[in-house]
């Protein structure tokens, strides 16, 4: 990036770095060529006058955000076509920059509607729908979640009942709670929708299946009879997306609109069930691994902003008459930010691992080998939860570390937060995800107790728990990994013992499960945490890293491990695995690592290689000109385009402004309040 | 509240309660009469058609939010006058309901401008300004924070230089970073401002002082020459408030505009310094104690919403074919919500204590006795930080516990969050606050080591650290308090030892302080945590509580203590204070307490006595009709008032929508990117 205009503080930080930022940036993205390609594509977006002239999203109404999102999204798609880009990763780099942290009103058309047709439709259905969808005659989304039903798919209430007389399905929303609610891109954009509904045929229920439903005219976009559709109203973030509701009043659709690749309903109503229900796991793993990477990216960007700003911001003379230090020199600021920087690296590496493993496992699945799936499925569920929790909380810490300015939309941090945090609840609520992982761990534990060998990464389960930690003052990476293995193994065993004792005490299986679920949650979290530590340690052995980079990354990795132990210290101490003296080593090491990392802190965030347009932050600018940027942001606010907003605020005494609208939704209750 | 329309689930929850909700509600608010009066006042707001017809804030643009905020604020003030309400607490009850979680554009006129005149102005100045301010001819705010300067007041750059020739002060903003930035109510509303500026007279600097500055005409509200003022742009929340920037170009104001009650500048430029600089502490304590209560209230409201919703929401059959349980029956949900419920009680009680103690200490100060001030000042600083951290993080957990729906503005939770979380950074950044507390603790420690007796609550410092915990399976409250005392005493000592060893190793005092500041932070946090536990234990001994209420509150108090230990277990175990066996008692007790509290969970949140209008939540409604409310909210969204938003989204291909505005603030950097 250009060194022009860089503040002396940031220039000095960069000159102090002890490693080559490019070497680390290439490693993190997966090679020099990819880094160059990414920069090339992002530069095209950066230099495009179309994006440059857009109003700042934070000054737009929700309607404007939607319009702008749709317009940008279509423009981006046209550009990608012009550039002949078909590679998903390349398209991602371009989009990441052109519409940073914006959830496109067409996003699910690409991410869910087209892939679902590809994976769930028969060849004839594909032939009919794909050309229309690829040319945007059909614009579609995927509708599963209902007002009263989320993660538990079997609880969905929308019904699709087959009528053999007319060879049609009757789609119906029999209750208030059965209305589809939340699907993205649904309220205003889509004219079609893949709907998940409970299939009934020949008087029997066969569980949730997918149906292609047209909801709006392909001519004039009007809503079709039998359909009620609209947006669900405003959200914490996601202003560009028309998340919607949808309900059916005994809507008839042709039999051919059921997506019949795996299960079928014949003309006479005979139901044919799918051969292998577990095939659907693949796409869940893919989605969850991409959420891990999204969360990691959000945290990394927050670290870039907060660490650069902390190198520019100065506060409170350290001693009377002394210069105000960069706030990054305060130990408390390092204590809050450096472990998050380490987490950001760890989670990015974890996301990469899960994605690459998915590609391998997917190959095996195509060959009919489902063996590796359960382990990966369990890991991806838990990591999705672990990463979204860690990243969301971490982003807020980064924001708060910027002091008051972090609260301005100019910091870019609120936007990153509201973009990442719904990852805790969508695509499987986090607690449910953790308990899925725990279920797998319990199976592994009982296999280990029966003397069976466990696959790959879960081999630590069932290990001898009587050992003590090998931790010394040096804090070797091996001793860190051993500590996390011990903790996870102990918590897995503790959860299993609790289950067992509840069952022995007369509880039913599901009662014992619920009565142990806090401990199961702890076990799953420890498992994911162990994975992140171990994967980090493995990753920095890569040959492409120079020895100087390895030295720095080893400190970052150690900090990740040490800080994680200190934050969860009780879990490592309860059984006497660590002595008090060893804890002292860890505490001193953590403070020493802060000093190690300090000179490289800015270089370490530079290596994430996010251009300013991706960050969208006045505080995180590469050049550090934060105050000018904040002032420019203020000056550009719409309310500053007139000198006087209202010449006499007190005139409201006699003429109050009322934005009269529909009554507020809690009116009925309020009127009856006592 | 009306029992009509209450869902069977919530009705059953309420009928199961083992204590009288009214008894607890009266205790929390401070007596039956006050509870009745609060309800009376809030009912007036609830039934007022003016508030009822307002558009939901979440569908308003920022400009509309500001207008509505101003209009409401003035309406409220008029009503309070009509009702003859002058008591601050009573006005608060009415406002809390009439403009829930809205930060009035006139808020600082009442909360800072008028009180500052009252406290800092001379009798002559008061006589001149108060009538104008009370009649809204002068509308004012208080401007301290600058673009480059926040918590550290001595770093402010705005100057006020006395010119004896004209008997004027020259106000100037010599740098970009000296511009005032963030003051509330400044951008558009105020025509006057109390400005904090560095006083220079007779060639000498005398530090920051306050000056009354007119910034806009009292006739037509136009901006006066020499002044630049505007809003700072959009924020995470605070949409109703016109937080602004302000700078001076050698603006001349009369000498009489310096607020001269405590320090003066004579006509010839002679400076007279104040007699006692510590008098200003009082109002800081007051503000910080009110932030503790604000944070506690936010967390309590989030708990009401999340716990009521968890009693209505059902998910995932526990066993095949079984009914989907209320999500409040899941142990993991209890694990997330019940400790927060306990925190909400604890923080409310802590806020009450600090406020009441402030009133006592304030009386003593008026009598010239400053003795109790340092302890209270240290406690209020730390508690401000402790409570805002705990409450903010807790509100987000409550939100995430509502699953996807928590992310909708209809849940009311995002608004509560963005209203509470800036408390972490305003009125003293939290880390700085904690370290202020730590500074006091270090003084106490060295006094204790010199054998001096410490005042009241800090007597635990310097105690013998060789004891072991008395914890048994019953988990007596006394053993909980002892554990927190031990932990705080140990961490205070550890921080002091670290300081000492760094100084002995040759570090300067301020380097040693910084190099110990993580441990100082831990010590201060432990001190505040101990206070909250101890104060909770003391509070539930109150005579006004019935024995049934005490039984329930004892469980809540135990949970607060037990959960806090388990969350910070390492700090209680590092020196062997707890044995592994005792930790087992605590873990089992926590799970048992969840079962104890479960039947009373809804009643415990009802006892906070927030009417629906205060909560502003579709999910937290007293009647539990959450799905109808969510659907109504969706239907009322402005985008649903037309069937078709754009008839052919694809037409944007050729005609992209652009909301062209000022270029984005990071443009300059972006253009130069490689």
Interface residues (C-beta under 8 A of the other chain):
Chain A: X1 X2 X4 X5 X39 X43 X46 X47 X50 X52 X53 X54 X55 X56 X58 X59 X60 X61 X62 X63 X64 X66 X67 X68 X70 X71 X72 X74 X75 X78 X105 X106 X136 X139 X145 X147 X148 X149 X150 X151 X152 X154 X155 X176 X177 X179 X181 X182 X187 X188 X189 X220 X221 X222 X223 X230 X231 X232 X233 X234 X235 X236 X237 X238 X242 X245 X313 X314 X315 X316 X317 X318 X319 X322 X324 X329 X330 X331 X332 X333 X335 X336 X392 X393 X396 X400 X403 X404 X406 X407 X408 X409 X410 X414 X421 X422 X424 X425 X426 X429 X430 X431 X432 X435 X508 X509 X510 X511 X514 X515 X516 X517 X518 X521 X566 X568 X569 X570 X571 X572 X573 X574 X575 X576 X580 X583 X591 X611 X612 X613 X615 X616 X617 X618 X621 X622 X623 X625 X627 X628 X629 X630 X631 X632 X633 X634 X635 X636 X637 X638 X639 X640 X643 X644 X645 X646 X647 X648 X649 X650 X652 X653 X656 X657 X658 X659 X660 X661 X662 X663 X664 X665 X666 X667 X668 X669 X670 X671 X672 X673 X674
Chain B: X1 X2 X4 X5 X39 X43 X46 X47 X50 X52 X53 X54 X55 X56 X58 X59 X60 X61 X62 X63 X64 X66 X67 X68 X70 X71 X72 X74 X75 X78 X105 X106 X136 X139 X145 X147 X148 X149 X150 X151 X152 X154 X155 X176 X177 X179 X181 X182 X187 X188 X189 X220 X221 X222 X223 X230 X231 X232 X233 X234 X235 X236 X237 X238 X242 X245 X313 X314 X315 X316 X317 X318 X319 X322 X324 X329 X330 X331 X332 X333 X335 X336 X392 X393 X396 X400 X403 X404 X406 X407 X408 X409 X410 X414 X421 X422 X424 X425 X426 X429 X430 X431 X432 X435 X508 X509 X510 X511 X514 X515 X516 X517 X518 X521 X566 X568 X569 X570 X571 X572 X573 X574 X575 X576 X580 X583 X584 X591 X611 X612 X613 X615 X616 X617 X618 X621 X622 X623 X625 X627 X628 X629 X630 X631 X632 X633 X634 X635 X636 X637 X638 X639 X640 X643 X644 X645 X646 X647 X648 X649 X650 X652 X653 X656 X657 X658 X659 X660 X661 X662 X663 X664 X665 X666 X667 X668 X669 X670 X671 X672 X673 X674
